[in-house]
């Protein structure tokens, strides 16, 4: 499985390092589609490849964009007791 991830991530990492810096930022989503692909493939393997393809297909002139993480962020619990703080 590590070999699959390495092979799948190599062209994306090449794009991020050598091609993307020379282009103007244009992604409607956060994180960018290439970073989404890296996160999805790293976390989910083959399913992540399919998630990345679906994300690129959704990135079109008619989409609204927005924040879309490949891996669910864990909510931060507030351990502070705010009673009496005011």
PyMOL commands that set and color helices and strands:
alter all, ss='L'
color gray80, all
select helices_A, chain A and resi 2-22+33-44+46-58
alter helices_A, ss='H'
color red, helices_A
select strands_A, chain A and resi 29-30+66-67
alter strands_A, ss='S'
color yellow, strands_A
deselect
rebuild
show_as cartoon
